[in-house]
Amino acid sequence: MTALLRADPISYPPRGLSRLEAARWVGVSATKFDEMVSDGEMPRPKKLGGRVVWDRYALDAAFSDLQDKPAANPIDIARGQG
């Protein structure tokens, strides 16, 4: 007997994201995301079988830990450099 597949009534984002999805999740290009992973600003991926995925929760935590853009230095502004 063949079971009928029903649509999942709950809509939710996946926990594990591909490289492109992870980059999109944090709002940067894939190249910038790779740089951020290399610099330790974003987490390294996990291996799930043959797939490499980023944990959405780890991405959120790393994003929250990013420093805000520093305020402009008043001296630089006065010199026309800020």
DADAZI-V119941 format. One record per run of one state. SS is the DSSP state (hx for helix, st for strand, lp for the rest). FROM is the first residue (numbers start at 1). LEN is the number of residues. If there is no record, write none. Layout:
# DADAZI-V119941
<<SS:FROM:LEN> <SS:FROM:LEN>>
This chain:
# DADAZI-V119941
<<lp:1:15> <st:16:2> <lp:18:1> <hx:19:8> <lp:27:3> <hx:30:9> <lp:39:7> <st:46:3> <lp:49:2> <st:51:5> <hx:56:10> <lp:66:8> <hx:74:5> <lp:79:4>>
